Amino acid sequence: MKIRIKGNSIRIRLSRTEIADFGAQGYLEELTEFGNAAFAYALKSNVSGNELFADFANGKITVYVPVAMQKEWVETDVVGYEHNMPIADGQHLFLLIEKDFKCIDNTMEDQSDNYEHPTNVC
């Protein structure tokens, strides 16, 4: 599972195995250790609600995914979901979860578990 954060935007990408695990367990977490602290991010299935939403507590970002979205995401070719979550002062936090595609340019990253790129353009 990969995360990209920029300003009020959070993008999470999952490999084939991670999508399957999330479908089966309803929870997926990644942890980055810093020695004296850790940063975590997670996806969690949410039985109430019909939009993505997120929170940040105890050093962990959790993005909540409605069960209907979780099921559709795992069982179909839907690439991902997005939502502009309202936050304080009329601002929004943009949330995007998506399947991770193989890049077609040269990369040193292991992409063996990623989805085939639908356009063959990276």
C-alpha positions as CSV (number, residue, x, y, z in Angstrom):
1,M,0.0,0.0,0.0
2,K,1.4,3.4,-1.0
3,I,0.4,6.8,0.2
4,R,0.9,10.2,-1.3
5,I,0.1,13.3,0.7
6,K,0.2,16.9,-0.7
7,G,-1.6,19.7,1.1
8,N,-5.1,18.7,1.7
9,S,-4.9,15.6,-0.5
10,I,-4.4,12.0,0.4
11,R,-4.0,9.3,-2.3
12,I,-3.7,5.6,-1.4
13,R,-2.8,2.9,-4.0
14,L,-3.2,-0.8,-3.5
15,S,-1.7,-3.8,-5.3
16,R,-3.7,-6.9,-6.3
17,T,-2.9,-8.8,-3.1
18,E,-3.7,-5.8,-0.9
19,I,-7.1,-5.3,-2.7
20,A,-7.9,-9.0,-2.0
21,D,-6.7,-8.7,1.6
22,F,-8.8,-5.6,2.2
23,G,-11.8,-7.3,0.7
24,A,-11.4,-10.4,2.9
25,Q,-10.5,-8.6,6.2
26,G,-12.0,-5.1,5.9
27,Y,-8.8,-3.6,7.2
28,L,-5.3,-2.9,5.9
29,E,-2.5,-1.0,7.6
30,E,1.0,0.1,6.7
31,L,3.6,1.3,9.2
32,T,6.7,3.4,8.8
33,E,9.1,3.3,11.7
34,F,11.3,6.3,12.7
35,G,13.0,4.7,15.6
36,N,11.4,6.8,18.4
37,A,8.0,7.0,16.7
38,A,5.9,5.5,13.9
39,F,3.6,6.8,11.2
40,A,0.7,4.6,10.1
41,Y,-2.0,4.7,7.5
42,A,-4.9,2.4,7.1
43,L,-8.0,1.5,5.1
44,K,-11.0,0.4,7.2
45,S,-14.4,-0.9,6.0
46,N,-17.2,1.3,7.3
47,V,-20.8,-0.2,7.6
48,S,-22.4,3.3,8.0
49,G,-22.1,6.1,5.5
50,N,-21.8,6.2,1.7
51,E,-18.7,8.3,1.1
52,L,-15.1,8.0,1.9
53,F,-13.9,9.8,5.0
54,A,-10.7,10.0,7.0
55,D,-9.4,10.8,10.5
56,F,-6.0,11.2,12.1
57,A,-5.4,10.0,15.6
58,N,-2.3,8.7,17.5
59,G,0.0,9.1,14.5
60,K,-2.3,7.2,12.1
61,I,-4.4,8.3,9.1
62,T,-7.4,6.0,8.7
63,V,-9.5,6.2,5.5
64,Y,-12.9,4.7,6.0
65,V,-14.5,2.9,3.0
66,P,-18.2,2.2,2.8
67,V,-18.9,-1.6,2.6
68,A,-20.7,-1.2,-0.7
69,M,-17.6,0.5,-2.2
70,Q,-15.3,-2.1,-0.7
71,K,-17.3,-4.9,-2.3
72,E,-17.5,-3.3,-5.7
73,W,-13.8,-2.3,-5.7
74,V,-12.7,-5.9,-4.9
75,E,-15.1,-7.6,-7.3
76,T,-15.1,-5.4,-10.4
77,D,-12.7,-3.4,-12.6
78,V,-13.5,-0.1,-10.8
79,V,-10.2,1.6,-10.5
80,G,-10.9,3.7,-7.4
81,Y,-13.0,6.2,-5.5
82,E,-12.6,9.8,-4.5
83,H,-14.3,12.3,-2.2
84,N,-13.9,15.9,-1.1
85,M,-14.4,15.6,2.6
86,P,-15.5,18.8,4.2
87,I,-13.3,20.0,7.0
88,A,-13.0,23.2,9.1
89,D,-13.4,26.7,7.7
90,G,-15.1,25.7,4.4
91,Q,-12.1,23.7,3.3
92,H,-12.0,20.1,2.0
93,L,-9.7,17.1,2.3
94,F,-9.5,15.3,-1.0
95,L,-9.4,11.5,-0.6
96,L,-8.5,9.1,-3.4
97,I,-8.1,5.3,-3.1
98,E,-7.2,3.4,-6.3
99,K,-5.7,0.2,-7.6
100,D,-2.0,0.5,-8.4
101,F,-1.1,0.0,-12.0
102,K,2.2,-1.0,-13.5
103,C,4.2,1.9,-14.9
104,I,5.5,1.4,-18.4
105,D,8.6,3.6,-18.0
106,N,11.8,2.4,-16.3
107,T,11.4,2.0,-12.6
108,M,13.3,0.2,-9.9
109,E,10.2,-0.6,-7.9
110,D,8.8,-4.1,-7.8
111,Q,5.5,-4.0,-9.7
112,S,4.9,-7.7,-10.1
113,D,1.7,-7.5,-8.0
114,N,0.3,-4.4,-9.6
115,Y,-2.6,-4.2,-12.1
116,E,-1.8,-4.0,-15.8
117,H,-1.9,-0.4,-17.0
118,P,-5.1,0.0,-19.0
119,T,-3.7,2.6,-21.4
120,N,0.0,1.5,-21.6
121,V,0.9,5.2,-21.0
122,C,2.5,6.2,-17.7
